[in-house]
Amino acid sequence: MPSRGVHMIGMVLPIDVLFLDCQKSIVAMEESLQPFRISGIHQEARTALELPVHTIRWTGTRVGDRLEIAPVA
């Protein structure tokens, strides 16, 4: 779904968020976004991918990386 920002209103745990363009390249990241906070708005983003907290750090993900998203068989 289109998304250029996310909010954490009503959430109880922090998350990591990747903002992707239409080619699934990372254009921005929010690490450890805390409950009751709002991310920045990223005009170049088409969608946001919400991940468990610390995923960005553990995977070494960087702005400019391109994701491959495929169904699990």
C-alpha positions in Angstrom: 0.0 0.0 0.0 1.2 3.5 -0.6 2.9 5.0 2.5 5.4 7.8 3.0 5.3 7.6 6.8 4.1 5.6 9.7 2.8 6.2 13.2 3.1 4.2 16.4 0.0 5.4 18.1 -1.4 2.6 20.3 1.6 0.4 19.8 3.5 -1.1 22.7 6.8 -2.3 21.2 9.4 -0.5 19.0 9.9 -1.5 15.3 12.3 -0.8 12.5 10.9 0.7 9.3 12.3 0.6 5.7 10.8 3.1 3.2 11.0 1.8 -0.4 10.6 3.3 -3.8 8.7 1.6 -6.6 11.8 -0.4 -7.5 12.0 -1.7 -3.9 15.2 0.3 -3.2 15.5 1.7 0.3 15.2 5.5 0.3 15.0 6.0 4.1 15.1 4.0 7.3 13.8 4.5 10.9 15.6 2.3 13.5 13.8 1.5 16.7 10.8 3.7 16.2 9.3 3.9 19.6 5.6 3.6 20.6 3.5 6.8 20.4 6.0 8.4 17.9 5.6 9.3 14.3 8.2 8.7 11.6 9.5 11.3 9.2 7.6 11.8 5.9 9.7 10.5 3.0 8.3 12.0 -0.3 10.4 9.6 -2.5 8.9 6.5 -0.7 6.1 4.5 -2.2 5.7 2.0 0.7 6.9 1.2 4.2 8.1 -2.2 5.4 7.7 -2.7 9.1 10.2 -5.1 10.7 11.1 -6.4 14.2 13.3 -3.9 16.1 17.1 -4.2 15.5 16.5 -6.0 12.1 18.2 -3.1 10.3 21.3 -3.3 12.5 21.5 -7.2 12.4 21.3 -7.3 8.6 23.5 -4.4 7.9 20.8 -2.8 5.7 21.7 0.6 4.2 19.9 3.3 2.2 20.3 2.4 -1.5 20.0 -1.4 -1.0 17.4 -3.0 -3.2 15.1 -5.7 -1.7 13.8 -8.8 -3.4 10.4 -9.7 -2.0 9.0 -13.1 -3.0 6.4 -15.4 -1.6 7.5 -18.3 0.6 6.7 -21.7 -0.9 
